């Protein structure tokens, strides 16, 4: 007979305190979101006050600000109704008498992330799978490509136990199955292959797959299908028809969303040369001030009674807010200064002097976790003599030349940009030619890698550049 018994076990788990949770949340906000959050705190907490004085006191903390332009109308086929702040319900404010205000019926353009999150939200997924899929969505670039390694994404998801390689691959396939086709690809080839199922009949789809996987270079280099037909042993007309269908695929599926929006970025950090040395400092021109209202706090402490729990909570939250906001800017500045120390050559000479840099290197130098560096570098901007850049722009993996020297992908992208800028207008360089020129300098890159860099530079393919000068 089985006996019933009770057993006590001890398990050690790590939980974030409410204050630390608030600090993490404030750290990952963009400047605009942070400004909105602080204004909400000022409106709801009587112990916080804004102070725009020239010289802040020790209790004051700067608040970052950013501005965006009004959204412009986009392609009506891709527009959605204005969503509320949670991005989940339709916002139609009725006017007097129940009639809908016409201004509330203007379509608002959906971002790529919103579009993909909306599809994930209606899928019956376990929480762990949903977190991984959303992590991939948030890492897509404007083209709709995934440029971040899956292992790095797994570490940033901060799941317990950590996500396995197979889990990340499943999450990637789940995102790649969303609309539009081709999303979350890691290369142009993969992007096109994800769109092959849309090609009919199946015979043409199979031929398209063969061309993309084995002859993409030939397809990109020439619009003449005769060479491909000889390699494939198929009629020219049949091959030409499939090639034309492949060219109608979208190599930039992310451009369908948010392309018409223009954002004006106010930098969080400014880099200037002071006494011959590049120095990073917080941008002082966009910082309103917030501080604890000491008079209200002293009055409350003198007349505090046992039933004043709500006000006591407000006072505690106000003190947390001041410290956490200060911690946000201190961390941003520490990371920015570490970047400037590591990338001094970039600030002096530009893109081609960029060095390889990982999140871990900055985390070790500043003394914070790698995931904290990731939060700091997203949606935070730095003004330099070469332009305004998101902090994550300064990170890239090392690539080795034949001589053994290491280069960053950003530096090679700058070299590709210079080659294209100095090409002869009547004879623009193809991606294959650029790859050969780089190889002559000891930088061996696949042609598809050159294509990726050219696309990131928003440069048209060689045939379009040639037609533009014809």
Phi, psi and omega in degrees: 000130181285134179262145176269137179210159179249144180225136179257126179236148177253130176234137180260120178233157181251122179237141179277136175291159178304322180294317180293324176300318178294320180297317179295318181295317179294326183294323186273355179287148170288171181299318180294315179296323180295318178299317178296320179296317181292321177296324177295321177297317180297324181287330188257346185244115183291344182270000176252143177216150177272147179216113183265026181296154182298314184248113182286148176275180183295333181275353184271151181226134179287147176244129180285153178225151176212160181226147175233153179281159174299146179294143175260157181292140178247196178296122186297335179292342184247008181274157175227166176291155181301124179266159180280185187298333179277350178072020186238337183237158182277134185254105176231100183276122181277142177274191182296136180082007176085357179282141180284132176293130184299329181292339180276357179260004178289130182290139177248140185283136180271141175281164179298316181298317178300317181298317181285320177299323179299323178288321179293326184295336181263004179266135181283080184252144169299154185303318182297315178296322180294320179298316181293318179297318180292328176297322177293316180301317183290345181263359181288144177273183184297334178285345185092011181265154173260108182261355183263138180296141182298325179296322178293319178297322180298320180289326181285338179292337176054046177268156176230117359290161181301150180294137179278167178299319181294322178298319180293323178294321177296317179298320179296314179298325179295318179291321180294340178278354180282170177264138008278154179298140180099356183287152177065022175287156179253001177199165177298320180300313180295323178300315180292320180297325178293341180263354180300320180303342179280351181275129177232150359286176183301329180297319178292324179297318180294319178294320178299321179297319179297317181294317183293317184282331185243344187221030183295324179299316180295319179297320182286329186281335185212147176268000180273118183275357184297319179296318178295320181298324178292319179294324183271344182069036182233160179300146182299317182300318181295316180293319180299319181297318180289321177299318178298323180291322178296321181293342177276353174292156184262110179282354179229068184298336180288341182291346180289345186238127174073009183292335184272354182278139177245121180252133177258119187260130171260118185294143175279331185229142176240132180250123179226158177270122180237117181053044176079009182230136180284128185230135177261137177217154177294144180289111186280343188282347183243021183253100163294171183241147175225143181208168176286131176284093188295327180296313178296321181296318179294319179298318181295319181294323181289325186247023184292138177234167186296335184266013181267041184297323182293316179293324177298321177296319177298319180295317178298316179297323180296317179295319176300315183300315181299315181292318184290324177294319178296321178296323178303308185288328176296319180291317178301315181293318179299316180293317180298318179295323177294320177298316181297320179295321182281328187248035182303325181295326178298314182295335179274316191242344177108193191304319186290352178260007180293135180260155174299141182207134179248160176299323183297322180299314179291321179300316180293323182290319183278334181087034178231173181283152180301323179294330177292320176299320179299318180294320182295322188277352177270129176062024172241138191237151182234129177268127180230176178293341182261000180134184179257128185230144170293145185301327181290349177299333186276004181249134174199155181283155182282139175236134185262137173275169181298337179280351183098348179290149181258140178229153174270155176300327179295319179295318179293323176298322176295323178294320176298318179298319180295320178299318181290322180295329183260006180290157178284130183303325182281348181219069180297155184274135173278166179298323179296320178295319179296319178299319179293321178295322177294321180298325178295337178265008178090007180252098184270110180234145173291153180300323180295330176291320176298319178300318179299315180295320179297319179294322177296331177278000180060042179255134181292157175297166186299321183294326178286324176292326179291318179294325182295333181262355182289000000 
